[in-house]
Amino acid sequence: MSAAGEEDKKPAGGEGGGAHINLKVKGQDGNEVFFRIKRSTQLKKLMNAYCDRQSVDMNAIAFLFDGRRLRGEQTPDERVVRESNLQEEQLSIGILHLKNEGEEEKKPAGGEGGGAHINLKVKGQDGNEVFFRIKRSTQLKKLMNAYCDRQSVDIKSIAFLFDGRRLNAEQTPDQLEMEDGDEIDAMLHQTGGSLSA
C-alpha cells in the first residue's frame, strides 16, 4: 500500500479533531473509498491515492463535489468545507469517467451494443449540473438514485425529464435513443394540495 494510503488510516493527531476531515470518494460503479486527510492538504494527494488504489489514470476521471469539478491544488478548507453546511465531518466526492479523445475514436461503432457507455448531464432547477457515465443498456434508476444521493433529496420528490417528457426508472438510454452529452432535467415534483388561509 502506498504511503498516502497508510496516512489516511492514522487517527486524528495532536492538532485537535478539527485538523482532519473524513472524505468519501464514490465511483460511478457505487464503490466507495474513504480517506482521512488534513484540512490543509491539497486534494491532489487524495486524487493520486484514489487513482493508485483503483488502477485508473488520473487524466481519465474527474473528481466532483456538489456537481462541480475539483482541482488538485484545492484543499478541503479552501474549497469543500467552506462551501458546505456540514452536520458531520464527512464529505462525499463523486467520480466522473472522462473519455480520451483518441480512445473513443478507436472503438468500433457499437450500434446497440450493451457495453457501450454514454455521458449524461443531470441539471437541477438551481442550475447545478451533475455528470454521469452509464452503459446504454443500464436502467435510468441507477442514475436517478445516484443523483438523489448526491443531492441529498428523496427520489420521490424529483421528476426526471428528457425532451420535456417524464422518465421512467426502468427506461434505458438505448430505449430513449439518447446521445452522448444529452441533458436530463431534475425538477422538484409538485404534489397537489390546498393552502389554508
Short mmCIF file of the C-alpha atoms (twelve columns), coordinates in Angstrom:
data_MODEL
# 
_entry.id   MODEL 
# 
loop_
_atom_site.group_PDB 
_atom_site.id 
_atom_site.type_symbol 
_atom_site.label_atom_id 
_atom_site.label_alt_id 
_atom_site.label_comp_id 
_atom_site.label_asym_id 
_atom_site.label_seq_id 
_atom_site.Cartn_x 
_atom_site.Cartn_y 
_atom_site.Cartn_z 
_atom_site.pdbx_PDB_model_num 
ATOM 1   C CA . MET A 1   0.000   0.000  0.000   1 
ATOM 2   C CA . SER A 2   1.280   3.485  -0.776  1 
ATOM 3   C CA . ALA A 3   2.333   5.956  1.876   1 
ATOM 4   C CA . ALA A 4   -0.706  8.090  1.018   1 
ATOM 5   C CA . GLY A 5   -2.960  5.103  1.618   1 
ATOM 6   C CA . GLU A 6   -1.403  4.427  5.010   1 
ATOM 7   C CA . GLU A 7   -1.698  8.041  6.126   1 
ATOM 8   C CA . ASP A 8   -5.462  8.072  5.721   1 
ATOM 9   C CA . LYS A 9   -5.786  5.375  8.393   1 
ATOM 10  C CA . LYS A 10  -3.981  7.365  11.075  1 
ATOM 11  C CA . PRO A 11  -6.172  8.650  13.896  1 
ATOM 12  C CA . ALA A 12  -6.595  12.375 14.321  1 
ATOM 13  C CA . GLY A 13  -3.350  13.572 15.804  1 
ATOM 14  C CA . GLY A 14  -2.311  16.187 18.300  1 
ATOM 15  C CA . GLU A 15  -3.558  19.102 16.220  1 
ATOM 16  C CA . GLY A 16  -7.113  18.617 17.514  1 
ATOM 17  C CA . GLY A 17  -10.105 16.884 15.979  1 
ATOM 18  C CA . GLY A 18  -10.760 19.762 13.590  1 
ATOM 19  C CA . ALA A 19  -7.400  19.409 11.833  1 
ATOM 20  C CA . HIS A 20  -8.523  16.355 9.828   1 
ATOM 21  C CA . ILE A 21  -11.541 15.559 7.716   1 
ATOM 22  C CA . ASN A 22  -13.013 12.279 6.503   1 
ATOM 23  C CA . LEU A 23  -13.658 12.164 2.768   1 
ATOM 24  C CA . LYS A 24  -15.591 9.517  0.884   1 
ATOM 25  C CA . VAL A 25  -14.834 9.092  -2.815  1 
ATOM 26  C CA . LYS A 26  -17.663 7.296  -4.589  1 
ATOM 27  C CA . GLY A 27  -17.143 5.925  -8.080  1 
ATOM 28  C CA . GLN A 28  -19.877 5.659  -10.688 1 
ATOM 29  C CA . ASP A 29  -19.936 1.919  -10.051 1 
ATOM 30  C CA . GLY A 30  -21.015 2.604  -6.461  1 
ATOM 31  C CA . ASN A 31  -17.681 1.618  -4.886  1 
ATOM 32  C CA . GLU A 32  -16.645 3.859  -2.012  1 
ATOM 33  C CA . VAL A 33  -13.120 4.609  -0.811  1 
ATOM 34  C CA . PHE A 34  -12.610 6.521  2.431   1 
ATOM 35  C CA . PHE A 35  -9.757  8.907  3.191   1 
ATOM 36  C CA . ARG A 36  -8.762  10.942 6.229   1 
ATOM 37  C CA . ILE A 37  -6.601  13.934 5.418   1 
ATOM 38  C CA . LYS A 38  -5.585  17.206 6.993   1 
ATOM 39  C CA . ARG A 39  -7.855  20.076 6.064   1 
ATOM 40  C CA . SER A 40  -4.836  21.957 4.705   1 
ATOM 41  C CA . THR A 41  -3.651  19.075 2.457   1 
ATOM 42  C CA . GLN A 42  -4.066  19.606 -1.277  1 
ATOM 43  C CA . LEU A 43  -6.685  17.310 -2.791  1 
ATOM 44  C CA . LYS A 44  -4.187  16.027 -5.379  1 
ATOM 45  C CA . LYS A 45  -2.782  13.757 -2.652  1 
ATOM 46  C CA . LEU A 46  -6.218  12.150 -2.225  1 
ATOM 47  C CA . MET A 47  -6.725  12.048 -6.009  1 
ATOM 48  C CA . ASN A 48  -3.400  10.284 -6.591  1 
ATOM 49  C CA . ALA A 49  -4.080  7.780  -3.804  1 
ATOM 50  C CA . TYR A 50  -7.544  7.032  -5.205  1 
ATOM 51  C CA . CYS A 51  -6.191  6.510  -8.726  1 
ATOM 52  C CA . ASP A 52  -3.435  4.224  -7.404  1 
ATOM 53  C CA . ARG A 53  -5.935  2.111  -5.464  1 
ATOM 54  C CA . GLN A 54  -8.380  1.861  -8.360  1 
ATOM 55  C CA . SER A 55  -5.661  1.440  -11.028 1 
ATOM 56  C CA . VAL A 56  -7.023  4.271  -13.155 1 
ATOM 57  C CA . ASP A 57  -5.272  7.088  -14.980 1 
ATOM 58  C CA . MET A 58  -5.668  10.459 -13.251 1 
ATOM 59  C CA . ASN A 59  -6.480  12.050 -16.625 1 
ATOM 60  C CA . ALA A 60  -9.326  9.589  -17.240 1 
ATOM 61  C CA . ILE A 61  -11.510 10.762 -14.346 1 
ATOM 62  C CA . ALA A 62  -12.779 13.965 -12.786 1 
ATOM 63  C CA . PHE A 63  -13.421 14.463 -9.081  1 
ATOM 64  C CA . LEU A 64  -16.699 16.251 -8.337  1 
ATOM 65  C CA . PHE A 65  -18.207 17.850 -5.257  1 
ATOM 66  C CA . ASP A 66  -21.804 19.097 -5.478  1 
ATOM 67  C CA . GLY A 67  -21.577 18.666 -9.243  1 
ATOM 68  C CA . ARG A 68  -18.530 20.910 -9.574  1 
ATOM 69  C CA . ARG A 69  -15.115 19.681 -10.621 1 
ATOM 70  C CA . LEU A 70  -12.376 19.776 -8.001  1 
ATOM 71  C CA . ARG A 71  -8.797  20.790 -8.799  1 
ATOM 72  C CA . GLY A 72  -5.771  19.106 -7.261  1 
ATOM 73  C CA . GLU A 73  -4.362  22.268 -5.737  1 
ATOM 74  C CA . GLN A 74  -7.526  22.901 -3.724  1 
ATOM 75  C CA . THR A 75  -7.759  21.923 -0.059  1 
ATOM 76  C CA . PRO A 76  -10.782 20.808 1.973   1 
ATOM 77  C CA . ASP A 77  -10.538 24.043 3.980   1 
ATOM 78  C CA . GLU A 78  -10.316 26.246 0.913   1 
ATOM 79  C CA . ARG A 79  -12.989 24.677 -1.265  1 
ATOM 80  C CA . VAL A 80  -15.043 21.821 0.015   1 
ATOM 81  C CA . VAL A 81  -15.765 22.634 3.643   1 
ATOM 82  C CA . ARG A 82  -16.140 26.374 3.149   1 
ATOM 83  C CA . GLU A 83  -18.940 25.891 0.621   1 
ATOM 84  C CA . SER A 84  -20.805 23.206 2.519   1 
ATOM 85  C CA . ASN A 85  -23.045 23.327 5.567   1 
ATOM 86  C CA . LEU A 86  -21.993 20.121 7.269   1 
ATOM 87  C CA . GLN A 87  -23.585 18.443 10.233  1 
ATOM 88  C CA . GLU A 88  -20.813 15.845 10.325  1 
ATOM 89  C CA . GLU A 89  -17.184 15.812 9.354   1 
ATOM 90  C CA . GLN A 90  -17.554 13.626 6.269   1 
ATOM 91  C CA . LEU A 91  -17.878 14.742 2.678   1 
ATOM 92  C CA . SER A 92  -18.700 12.724 -0.398  1 
ATOM 93  C CA . ILE A 93  -16.738 13.290 -3.601  1 
ATOM 94  C CA . GLY A 94  -18.055 11.782 -6.819  1 
ATOM 95  C CA . ILE A 95  -16.100 10.421 -9.762  1 
ATOM 96  C CA . LEU A 96  -16.801 11.092 -13.428 1 
ATOM 97  C CA . HIS A 97  -15.082 8.938  -16.034 1 
ATOM 98  C CA . LEU A 98  -13.881 11.062 -18.917 1 
ATOM 99  C CA . LYS A 99  -13.339 9.724  -22.401 1 
ATOM 100 C CA . ASN A 100 -9.943  10.114 -24.006 1 
ATOM 101 C CA . GLU A 101 -10.474 11.743 -27.384 1 
ATOM 102 C CA . GLY A 102 -8.301  9.293  -29.303 1 
ATOM 103 C CA . GLU A 103 -9.501  6.290  -27.339 1 
ATOM 104 C CA . GLU A 104 -13.175 6.831  -28.166 1 
ATOM 105 C CA . GLU A 105 -12.484 7.054  -31.902 1 
ATOM 106 C CA . LYS A 106 -10.590 3.752  -31.918 1 
ATOM 107 C CA . LYS A 107 -13.574 1.822  -30.594 1 
ATOM 108 C CA . PRO A 108 -15.790 0.224  -33.223 1 
ATOM 109 C CA . ALA A 109 -19.267 1.640  -33.597 1 
ATOM 110 C CA . GLY A 110 -21.307 -0.448 -31.214 1 
ATOM 111 C CA . GLY A 111 -24.787 0.200  -32.562 1 
ATOM 112 C CA . GLU A 112 -26.962 -1.108 -29.759 1 
ATOM 113 C CA . GLY A 113 -24.073 -2.900 -28.076 1 
ATOM 114 C CA . GLY A 114 -24.938 -3.384 -24.417 1 
ATOM 115 C CA . GLY A 115 -21.402 -2.461 -23.380 1 
ATOM 116 C CA . ALA A 116 -21.394 0.994  -24.968 1 
ATOM 117 C CA . HIS A 117 -21.324 3.875  -22.483 1 
ATOM 118 C CA . ILE A 118 -22.960 7.275  -22.663 1 
ATOM 119 C CA . ASN A 119 -22.194 10.526 -20.835 1 
ATOM 120 C CA . LEU A 120 -25.305 12.265 -19.498 1 
ATOM 121 C CA . LYS A 121 -25.789 15.534 -17.643 1 
ATOM 122 C CA . VAL A 122 -28.479 15.967 -14.985 1 
ATOM 123 C CA . LYS A 123 -29.369 19.615 -14.415 1 
ATOM 124 C CA . GLY A 124 -31.276 20.694 -11.319 1 
ATOM 125 C CA . GLN A 125 -33.637 23.659 -11.075 1 
ATOM 126 C CA . ASP A 126 -30.887 25.566 -9.282  1 
ATOM 127 C CA . GLY A 127 -28.671 25.248 -12.372 1 
ATOM 128 C CA . ASN A 128 -26.349 22.772 -10.661 1 
ATOM 129 C CA . GLU A 129 -25.112 20.108 -13.094 1 
ATOM 130 C CA . VAL A 130 -24.050 16.558 -12.240 1 
ATOM 131 C CA . PHE A 131 -22.411 14.356 -14.852 1 
ATOM 132 C CA . PHE A 132 -22.800 10.597 -15.195 1 
ATOM 133 C CA . ARG A 133 -21.355 7.892  -17.422 1 
ATOM 134 C CA . ILE A 134 -23.507 4.773  -17.678 1 
ATOM 135 C CA . LYS A 135 -23.992 1.873  -20.037 1 
ATOM 136 C CA . ARG A 136 -26.602 2.480  -22.716 1 
ATOM 137 C CA . SER A 137 -28.393 -0.666 -21.534 1 
ATOM 138 C CA . THR A 138 -28.496 0.368  -17.847 1 
ATOM 139 C CA . GLN A 139 -31.863 1.354  -16.434 1 
ATOM 140 C CA . LEU A 140 -32.014 5.047  -15.576 1 
ATOM 141 C CA . LYS A 141 -32.990 4.270  -11.979 1 
ATOM 142 C CA . LYS A 142 -29.274 3.835  -11.257 1 
ATOM 143 C CA . LEU A 143 -28.563 7.388  -12.449 1 
ATOM 144 C CA . MET A 144 -31.664 8.740  -10.670 1 
ATOM 145 C CA . ASN A 145 -30.695 7.131  -7.351  1 
ATOM 146 C CA . ALA A 146 -27.098 8.362  -7.653  1 
ATOM 147 C CA . TYR A 147 -28.273 11.912 -8.402  1 
ATOM 148 C CA . CYS A 148 -30.650 11.942 -5.427  1 
ATOM 149 C CA . ASP A 149 -27.935 10.531 -3.137  1 
ATOM 150 C CA . ARG A 150 -25.501 13.250 -4.208  1 
ATOM 151 C CA . GLN A 151 -28.086 15.992 -3.785  1 
ATOM 152 C CA . SER A 152 -29.433 14.512 -0.511  1 
ATOM 153 C CA . VAL A 153 -33.022 14.500 -1.751  1 
ATOM 154 C CA . ASP A 154 -35.728 11.836 -1.719  1 
ATOM 155 C CA . ILE A 155 -36.160 10.267 -5.154  1 
ATOM 156 C CA . LYS A 156 -39.939 10.591 -4.741  1 
ATOM 157 C CA . SER A 157 -39.581 14.382 -4.605  1 
ATOM 158 C CA . ILE A 158 -37.835 14.643 -8.003  1 
ATOM 159 C CA . ALA A 159 -39.218 14.262 -11.520 1 
ATOM 160 C CA . PHE A 160 -36.622 13.498 -14.207 1 
ATOM 161 C CA . LEU A 161 -37.414 14.899 -17.660 1 
ATOM 162 C CA . PHE A 162 -35.851 14.282 -21.060 1 
ATOM 163 C CA . ASP A 163 -37.038 16.348 -24.032 1 
ATOM 164 C CA . GLY A 164 -39.912 17.566 -21.841 1 
ATOM 165 C CA . ARG A 165 -41.209 14.081 -21.044 1 
ATOM 166 C CA . ARG A 166 -41.035 12.419 -17.647 1 
ATOM 167 C CA . LEU A 167 -38.652 9.469  -17.475 1 
ATOM 168 C CA . ASN A 168 -39.485 6.083  -16.001 1 
ATOM 169 C CA . ALA A 169 -36.805 4.480  -13.837 1 
ATOM 170 C CA . GLU A 170 -36.939 1.279  -15.911 1 
ATOM 171 C CA . GLN A 171 -36.102 3.043  -19.191 1 
ATOM 172 C CA . THR A 172 -32.587 2.881  -20.670 1 
ATOM 173 C CA . PRO A 173 -30.639 5.421  -22.744 1 
ATOM 174 C CA . ASP A 174 -30.893 2.996  -25.699 1 
ATOM 175 C CA . GLN A 175 -34.679 2.850  -25.481 1 
ATOM 176 C CA . LEU A 176 -34.855 6.650  -25.413 1 
ATOM 177 C CA . GLU A 177 -32.296 6.968  -28.244 1 
ATOM 178 C CA . MET A 178 -30.192 9.272  -26.072 1 
ATOM 179 C CA . GLU A 179 -26.953 10.645 -27.458 1 
ATOM 180 C CA . ASP A 180 -23.675 11.330 -25.702 1 
ATOM 181 C CA . GLY A 181 -23.886 14.613 -23.774 1 
ATOM 182 C CA . ASP A 182 -27.698 14.721 -23.585 1 
ATOM 183 C CA . GLU A 183 -29.227 16.620 -20.678 1 
ATOM 184 C CA . ILE A 184 -31.813 15.347 -18.222 1 
ATOM 185 C CA . ASP A 185 -33.729 17.895 -16.142 1 
ATOM 186 C CA . ALA A 186 -34.300 17.172 -12.453 1 
ATOM 187 C CA . MET A 187 -37.364 19.049 -11.252 1 
ATOM 188 C CA . LEU A 188 -38.932 19.159 -7.820  1 
ATOM 189 C CA . HIS A 189 -42.056 17.033 -8.036  1 
ATOM 190 C CA . GLN A 190 -45.123 19.145 -7.318  1 
ATOM 191 C CA . THR A 191 -47.921 17.409 -5.488  1 
ATOM 192 C CA . GLY A 192 -51.478 18.691 -5.281  1 
ATOM 193 C CA . GLY A 193 -52.870 20.146 -2.118  1 
ATOM 194 C CA . SER A 194 -54.658 23.121 -0.730  1 
ATOM 195 C CA . LEU A 195 -53.401 26.173 1.025   1 
ATOM 196 C CA . SER A 196 -55.108 27.044 4.255   1 
ATOM 197 C CA . ALA A 197 -55.793 30.726 4.664   1 
# 
